[in-house]
Amino acid sequence: MIKYTFFSLALGLMLLTSCQRDDICPESTETTPQVRISFFDFEERDIPKPPANLRVKLSDTDSILLNRVNVADIRIPLRTNRNVTEYDFILNAAVIDTTGEDATGNPDRLLFAYARDEIYINRACSYKVNFIDLNVDLQPEEDASTTWIKEINLVEETIANETNTHIFIYH
């Protein structure tokens, strides 16, 4: 009986000392930042102007990031596995019907090109990616008269946080 008690205590002690604390990434840890875009009036350049019913979606998928928002400041992610991300910014986007079709609205396509700087944080949080040498271009359309974005002003070429605005779009 003493043998079993000693064995049980030794086994329990080994189990307790071999446990590790959980590796959970704290919420306060900085992760991969999103690009921050502010919209302004083209004529009155100091006045913020939210685009009406703006939909932002990835160009090569049906993935919608923002749907029919009316705000003057947005944040959207860039792809961390590529050096380019292409988004459709759709002004006056209609409500998506039951078939999933997005037939109306005025789309402008933006191409974000950048280099990636991967930074190791720790075992729990893994890596974060900062984006450097950012460039954004409005992709040409067949009918240039339908383009609602009039000017793009790149304020910061490095995206290392979400507190600063990186791009001003005038419309």
Secondary structure, 3 states (H helix, E strand, C coil): CHHHHHHHHHHHHHHHHHCCCCCCCCCCCCCCCCEEEEEECCCCCCCECCCCCEEEEECCCCCEEEEEECCCEEEECCCCCCCEEEEEEEECCCCCCCCCCCCCCEEEEEEEEEEEEEEEEECCCEEEEEEEEEEEEECCCCCHHHCCCCEEEECCCCECCCCCCCEEEEC
